[in-house]
Amino acid sequence: MDFDERLQRAIQRGNQAARQRRGEEAAQALSEEQFKRLHSQYRLQLSEHVELCLRRLPQHFPGFEYENVVSDRGWGAAVNRDDADFTPGQQRSNVFSRLEMTVRPYSSAHVLELTAHGTIRNKEVYNRTHFQLLIEVHLERFMEMIDLWVLEYAELYAARQ
């Protein structure tokens, strides 16, 4: 067998290995429906954790009102309050405080995305996003982010009272 024949066979073996690998990858890849189901499962778990954490804030800061958030922005929860500001020498004004956390809706990007928006006395204190590919999600990390963001908001709110 000469070199050209051996070269041709090596190329054929390489092509066959590539076809086999692509077939295996396709079989392992999640279908779109599986991605949607996975996102829904994660969304339910995270929105429940958001709800549990945010329901605790009004117990420590009376005046906050809890609400569920279900919209085109996502699923989650929020707490907010309106206060009157009676600064001496100034006209009475209203100040608004709110913390909202949502899990964004499913997208073709196949990511799980958590967002948080915090406002204290009419000033945005943070606007955060955390995301991971659905196939790489570490749910514990998302839960830690929720805890961290709620604790950070509580600390900032307490400092500005």
C-alpha positions as CSV (number, residue, x, y, z in Angstrom):
1,M,0.0,0.0,0.0
2,D,1.5,3.3,-1.0
3,F,1.4,6.6,0.9
4,D,-1.5,8.1,-1.1
5,E,-3.8,5.1,-0.2
6,R,-2.8,5.3,3.5
7,L,-3.4,9.1,3.4
8,Q,-6.9,8.5,1.9
9,R,-7.8,5.9,4.5
10,A,-6.7,8.2,7.3
11,I,-8.8,10.9,6.0
12,Q,-11.8,8.6,5.7
13,R,-11.3,7.4,9.3
14,G,-11.1,11.0,10.5
15,N,-14.3,11.9,8.6
16,Q,-16.1,8.8,10.1
17,A,-14.9,9.7,13.6
18,A,-16.2,13.3,13.1
19,R,-19.6,12.0,11.9
20,Q,-19.9,9.7,14.8
21,R,-18.9,12.4,17.3
22,R,-21.5,14.8,15.8
23,G,-24.2,12.1,16.1
24,E,-23.3,11.5,19.7
25,E,-23.4,15.2,20.5
26,A,-26.8,15.6,18.8
27,A,-28.2,12.7,20.8
28,Q,-26.9,14.3,24.0
29,A,-28.0,17.8,23.2
30,L,-31.2,18.9,24.9
31,S,-34.2,19.5,22.7
32,E,-35.9,22.9,22.9
33,E,-38.8,21.4,24.9
34,Q,-36.4,19.9,27.4
35,F,-34.7,23.4,27.8
36,K,-38.1,25.0,28.4
37,R,-39.0,22.3,31.0
38,L,-35.6,22.8,32.7
39,H,-36.0,26.6,32.8
40,S,-39.5,26.2,34.2
41,Q,-38.3,23.9,37.0
42,Y,-35.5,26.3,37.9
43,R,-37.8,29.3,37.7
44,L,-40.2,27.8,40.1
45,Q,-37.6,26.9,42.7
46,L,-35.9,30.3,42.5
47,S,-39.1,32.4,42.5
48,E,-40.2,30.4,45.6
49,H,-36.9,31.3,47.3
50,V,-37.2,34.9,46.3
51,E,-40.7,34.9,47.8
52,L,-39.5,33.4,51.1
53,C,-36.7,35.9,51.5
54,L,-38.7,39.0,50.5
55,R,-41.6,38.1,52.8
56,R,-39.2,38.5,55.7
57,L,-38.3,42.1,55.1
58,P,-41.6,43.6,56.2
59,Q,-41.2,41.8,59.5
60,H,-38.0,43.9,60.2
61,F,-39.0,47.1,58.4
62,P,-42.7,47.8,59.0
63,G,-44.4,49.7,56.2
64,F,-43.1,47.6,53.4
65,E,-45.7,45.8,51.4
66,Y,-45.1,42.5,49.7
67,E,-46.3,41.7,46.2
68,N,-45.9,38.8,43.7
69,V,-44.4,39.8,40.4
70,V,-45.7,38.0,37.3
71,S,-45.2,39.9,34.1
72,D,-43.4,40.0,30.8
73,R,-40.2,40.9,32.8
74,G,-40.4,37.6,34.7
75,W,-41.6,35.9,37.9
76,G,-40.6,36.8,41.4
77,A,-41.5,39.2,44.1
78,A,-41.1,42.7,45.3
79,V,-41.4,44.7,48.5
80,N,-42.0,48.5,48.5
81,R,-43.1,51.4,50.6
82,D,-44.0,55.0,50.2
83,D,-42.9,57.5,52.9
84,A,-43.4,61.2,53.5
85,D,-40.2,63.2,53.9
86,F,-40.5,66.1,56.3
87,T,-37.1,67.7,56.0
88,P,-37.1,71.0,57.9
89,G,-37.0,74.1,55.6
90,Q,-38.2,72.1,52.6
91,Q,-41.6,71.2,51.2
92,R,-43.0,67.9,52.2
93,S,-42.2,65.2,49.6
94,N,-42.8,61.5,49.0
95,V,-40.0,59.0,48.9
96,F,-40.2,55.5,47.5
97,S,-38.3,52.4,48.4
98,R,-38.5,49.1,46.5
99,L,-36.7,45.8,46.0
100,E,-37.8,43.6,43.2
101,M,-36.3,40.3,42.2
102,T,-37.4,38.3,39.1
103,V,-36.4,35.3,37.1
104,R,-36.5,36.3,33.5
105,P,-38.7,34.4,31.0
106,Y,-37.3,31.6,28.9
107,S,-35.4,32.7,25.8
108,S,-33.7,30.9,22.9
109,A,-30.3,31.8,24.4
110,H,-30.9,28.9,26.9
111,V,-29.9,30.9,30.0
112,L,-31.4,31.2,33.4
113,E,-31.3,34.8,34.5
114,L,-32.0,36.4,37.8
115,T,-32.4,40.2,38.1
116,A,-32.7,42.5,41.1
117,H,-33.5,46.2,41.3
118,G,-33.2,48.1,44.6
119,T,-34.3,51.6,45.3
120,I,-34.1,53.4,48.6
121,R,-35.7,56.9,49.1
122,N,-36.0,57.5,45.4
123,K,-32.4,56.5,44.7
124,E,-31.4,53.4,42.8
125,V,-28.9,51.6,45.0
126,Y,-28.4,48.6,42.7
127,N,-29.4,47.0,39.5
128,R,-28.0,43.4,39.3
129,T,-28.2,40.5,37.0
130,H,-26.8,36.9,37.4
131,F,-27.1,34.3,34.7
132,Q,-25.8,30.9,33.6
133,L,-26.5,28.6,30.7
134,L,-29.3,26.2,31.5
135,I,-27.0,23.2,31.1
136,E,-24.5,24.6,33.5
137,V,-26.8,26.0,36.2
138,H,-25.7,25.7,39.9
139,L,-29.0,26.4,41.7
140,E,-27.2,26.8,45.0
141,R,-25.2,29.8,43.5
142,F,-28.5,31.4,42.5
143,M,-29.9,30.9,46.0
144,E,-26.8,32.4,47.5
145,M,-27.2,35.5,45.2
146,I,-30.8,35.9,46.2
147,D,-29.8,35.8,49.9
148,L,-26.8,38.1,49.4
149,W,-28.9,40.7,47.5
150,V,-31.7,40.8,50.1
151,L,-29.2,41.1,52.9
152,E,-27.3,43.9,51.1
153,Y,-30.6,45.8,50.5
154,A,-31.6,45.4,54.2
155,E,-28.2,46.7,55.3
156,L,-28.4,49.7,52.9
157,Y,-32.0,50.5,53.9
158,A,-31.2,50.3,57.6
159,A,-28.2,52.6,57.1
160,R,-30.3,55.3,55.3
161,Q,-33.2,55.4,57.8
